[in-house]
């Protein structure tokens, strides 16, 4: 059986939550493999809106196993708050249907404080983070001083690990003229959290390997988008983890051969949150119209998203860096009613034509989009569930997108509702 990885093919916010939820009906296990509670998913099921930040979308499906992999950074309080909120909406969540990798890195209050301080200190160096401590937690992970979930099971050794963490953070805080942190307070907080968190702890790599050998279908759920990848994105305006499909293996402890089909998610237009280059941005009435119609505000932060035309150059690039086999095109209905639609087919850099996004920050800021104009359509595509429901010109638009990005459309989404999805190719059966 084919396992499936779902990744964002733009800068995030592409509608991965709905697609993952739609696919999870066929999966046995849904796994988050990177990011933290900075990446929100909104799902509308039977008219009820569910907002997820840290938990895999599979928790909304009875009988499915949801897993948080080791590639995620894990905020204990955010986790407990989200579990409580979803239980209040009638969602059953317990260690029976939710497991967390024992070697996952914890986000602590000191990470959130540092993140917010950096973003507020200098507008010229701000990245546009969600100020939730994601970046500083990943820094500690790479710096080999992080506190991990498994550490809560051995409270005798935890003080030493806290001291090692604070040797770095208190030196940093002295340089920032901040009050130093007492390790005793962190120890007390983590000791109180341990009984609530440890029942979810699991050796995830072993669990997933066992399930794979049993023939179970695994759905790997990414957060954010490939253009925010710390290596392959618009650096430095990126997140602090790898968001490309290869991270599905590293972030769960499974080998690359276990990953299978890669499904990329992209909107029929482009959006971005925070700072950084955006070649097709429409900071004008068109961009505002797209944003209003698409309700382009962050699930967790409420921040308005920057909006622009579809950029085929960027999606073509992420198709390559992620090894995408098929695309799910979302929010086609937001383009209903436009007389004409622009699609970026290439760039110019200092007067020369180029066919990819350059890696340099300066070059990224100087590129200019080259557009192709496509006739729009007046008939609605909203709530369409088959090709027959789509206007002919909308189908032409979808086919042109396929040509430009060099990848087939496997799914088409025409509203936030779970059932308003047109299936072209089932990733689990590809």
N, C-alpha and C positions, 0 to 999 in steps of 0.2 A: 504494500500500500504506500501511496505517496504522502509524505509529510509536507506541510505548506508553511512558508515564511511570508508574512505580510510586512512590507516596509513602505514608508512614505517616500514618494518619488520627487517631492518638492521640498519646501521648508517646513513641513509639518502641517497639521490642521487640515489634512486632505480628506478626512472622513473615514479614517481607519477603524474607528470604533464600530460603526455600523457594519462595515464589511467583515470585520473579525467576528462580530456577533452573528452575522448571516452565515458565515462559514462554520462557525462553532457548532451549528446543529449537526454537521457531519463529522466533527472531531470528537475524540474521547478526552483529549487533554489540551488546554490552552495555556501557553507559557509566555510570560513577559521576560525579555532577555536583556534589556538595557534601559537607561533613563531612571527617572524617579517620579515623584508626585508633581512634577512641573508640567507633565504632558497629559492634558485632559482629553477624555473621550465622552461625547454625548451620544446616548442611544435613546431612541423613541420606540417603545414596544407597547403595542395595544393602547396607544395614546398616552402612556406614562413615560416621562422623561427621567432617565437615569444618568447621573454624572459620575464618571470614574476618573480617578487620577493615578492611583498606584496599583489597584487591583486589576488583574486580567479580565477581559470582557466575558470570559467563560463563567464567571461567578453568577451571571444572570441566568444561566441555563441549568435547570435541575439535572442531576446525574452526571454533569461534567466535572472533571478535576481541573482546578485552576492552580497554576504554579508561578511563583515569583523566582526567577533565576538569579544566579550569582552575579550577573552583569548589571543588575539593578542596584541603585543606592536607596536605602530603605529607612524612611523616617518612622520610628515606632509610634509616635503620637498621631501622625497623619494616618497611619495604617489603622490604628484603633478607632479614630474618629470616622474614617470612611466605612469601616465594618459596621459601626453603630448606626451610621446614617442609612446604609443600605438595608440593614435589618429592620429599621423603622419603615422602610418601603416594602417590607414583606419578603426580602431576599434572605434565604437561609445560607448562612456562612459559618463554617466551623472547620476544625482540622480535618474533618471527613472529606471536605471538598475543596480545601485551600491549603497549599503547602508553600513554605518559604525556604529558600536555600540557606542552609546553616552557615555558609561562608559569605553571605551577603554583607556588604558594608553598611554600617548605620550612619544616618544623618543625625547629628546632635544639635542642640540649640546654638552652640558656638559656631557651627557651620552656617546656620541661617543668619546670625549676627554679622559674621564676616562678609558674607555674600552681599547683604544689604549695605554694609558700610562701603564696600568697594564700588557698588553701583552709584551711591550717593556722593562719593568723594569728588569725582571729577567727571564732568559731562563728556570730556574728550576721550576718556578711557572706558566709558560705560559700554558694555556689550549688549545690554538689553535682557538680562537674565530675569527670572521670575522671583529672585531673592529668596529662594527656598533652600539654599544650602547645597544644591546639587554639585556645583563646581568644586567648592572647598572639600566636600566629602570625597569626590573622585581624586582630588589632589592628595588627600591623606591615604587613600587606597594605594595609589602609585608610590607614595612616599614610605609605604610599609609601616605606617603608624596608626592605621584605622582600627576602630573597634568593630568587631563583626558579631553577628547574631550568636554564633557558637560561644563567644566569650562570656555571654551571660549565664552559661551553664556551669562556669567555673569561677565563682565569685572570689575565691582565694587568690587567683592570679590576676583578676581584673584591676586592682589598684596599680600594679606594675605597668599594665598596658595603658591605663589612664595617665600615669606619670610620663610615659614615653610620648603620648599624644600632646600633653600640655607642655613638654619641653620645647616643642615647636610653636604651639599656639601662644603660649605666654610670652615667648620672645617676640613674636609678631605683634602681640597686643601692646607690649612695652614700646615698640617702635611707633605704634599708632596712638600712643598716649591713652590706652584703655586700661581699665582695671584688670588685674590678672584673675584667672579663674581658679577656684579651689577644687581640687580633685575630689574632695569628700562629697561635694554636692552632686557631681556627676555619678559617683559610685552609688549614692543614695537613690538617685533617680533611676538608674539602670537596674538596681537591685529590686526596686518596686515594679518595674516593667517586666522583669524576667518571667514571672509566673504567667503573665498574660500573653507573652510572645512565644516562649519556648514550645508550647504544644503544637505550634505550626511548623517548627523547625524540621527540616528534612535533608537528607543527603540526595540532592536533586539529580546529580549526574547519574547516580546509581538507579534512582527511581525511573528516570526517563529511559535509560538503557533497557531496564527490565520491561517497561511498557512497550517499547519499540520491538523488542524480541517477541512479545506476545501478539504483535500485529496491531497494536492500537494506533489510531491516527492522531498525530500531534500537530497542533497549529501554533506556530511561533509568532508572537505579537510584538512588533516593534513600536517604539514611541518616537515622536518628532518625525524628521524626514532626513533623507540621505544628504541633502544640501546643508544640513547642520552637523554632519559627521566631522569629528575633530581632525581627521586626516584629509577627507575628500570634499569637505564643505567649504563655505566662504569664510575661511579662517582670517582673522580671529573671531569673527561674528558667528560662532558655532556653539554647540553644546559641548560638554566635557567628556562625552563618550563616543564610541563608534556606533553609528546608526545604520550602517550598510548591512546587507543581508548576512554577510560572513559572521557578524557578531552573534547571530542566532546560535551558532555552534559554540563560540567562546563563552557567551553569556549564559550558557546552560550546562556546559560540560559534555556536550555531545560532539561527536566527530563530524567533520564537514559532509561526509557521505550520507549522514542521516537526515540532512536538511531537506532535500527534495526540491519541489516546485517553489519558485519565488514569484510572488504576486506583488506588484508595485501599485500603490494607490496615488492617483493624481486628480486634482480638480480640472474642470473644463476651462478654468482660468488659473491665475496664480495669486497666492497671498503670502505675506510674510509678517512676522511679529518681531519687533525690536529693531536694532540697528543693523547696518550692513547693506551691501549692494543689492539692487533689485532692478535689473535692466528694463523690464516691461512695466514698471510701476506707473499707474495713472493717478497722479496727485491732482485730480481734477474732477469734474462732474461725473465722468464715466467711472472712475474709481470709486467715488462715493455711491453711485448707483449700484454697482456690483456689491459693495460692502453692505449696503442697506438690504438689498434683496437676498443676499446670502447670509445675513445675520452674522457678519464676520467680526465676532468678539470672542476673546479667549474663554474657554470653558471654565478654567480655574481663576484667571486673573481679571477677566472682563475687559482686557485691553483691546482697543480696536485694531484690526489687522490692516496692513497696507495691501492694496488690491491692484491688480493689473491684468493684462492679457496673457493668454497661454504662451509659455516659453518652451517651444519644442527643442531648442538647443539644450536647455538644462535637463529636461526629462530624457532626451536621447542619451545624455551623459550618464545619468543615474541608472538608466537601463543597463549600461555597460559596467559601471562600478559595482552594481548590485547583482549582476547576472539575472536580470528580471526576465521571466518567461512570458508573462502576460500582465496587462494593466487593468485595473478597475478605474474607470473614469466616473467621477462623482460630480454632482451639482450641475449637470447639463442644463437643468431647468432654469438656472439663474440667468442663462444667456437668452432665454425666450424673449422675443420682442425687439431685439437689436436689429437695426437695418443692415448693418455690416459688422463683422467681427474681425479683429486683427489677430494674427498668429505670428509670433517671432520665429523666423526660420534660420537666422544667422546673426552674426555680430560684425561690427567694424571696430577695430582698435587702431587708433592713430591713423585712420584712413585706409587701413588694410583689412580685407575680409578674413574672418576666422570662423571656425566651425565648432568651437568649444569654449567653455568658461575658463579663462586663464587662472592659474593658481595664485598669482601675486595680488595683494590687496590693492596696490595702486592701479594695476591693469584692470582689475575688476571694476574699479570706480570710473574708469575712462571708457569702457565699452559702450557702444551704441547698438540698439536693436535694429534688425532689418525685418520689416513686416510684410506679410502677405495678407491681402484683404479677401475675406470670404463672405459671401452673401448670408445674411441672417435668415431667421424664420419667424413667422408671426403666430403659428399654431402652438399651443402649449405642449411641453414635454413632461411637465410635472405629473407624477404618479403613473407614468408609463411602465408597463410590465412586459412588453414584447416589442420587437422591431416594428410590427405592424401599427403600434400606437404612436410611432415617432413621425414627425414631418420629414419629407424627403430631404430637405435641406439640412436638417439636423443630422441625418444619417450621413450625408456627404461630409459634414464637419467632422464627425467621428472617424470616418474612413481617412480623411486627410490627416488627422492627428496620428493615426496608425502609420501612415506612410512617412510622416516627418520624423517620428521618434524611432521607427524601425522595430516596432513591437506590436503584437496584436492586442486588441481590447478583449479581455476575458469576461468582464462584468461591466455593467452600466447602471449607475444609481441615479434615480430621478426624484428622490425626496429623502428626508431623514427616516421615513418609515421602513421597517425591516423588509416588508414584502415588495416595496417599490424598487425592484432590482431586476434587470434583464441579464440572464445568464447566457453567455456565448460559449464559454469553455469552463468546465468544472475543474478547478485546480487539483482537487483530490483525485480526479480520474484522468488527469493529463498524462 
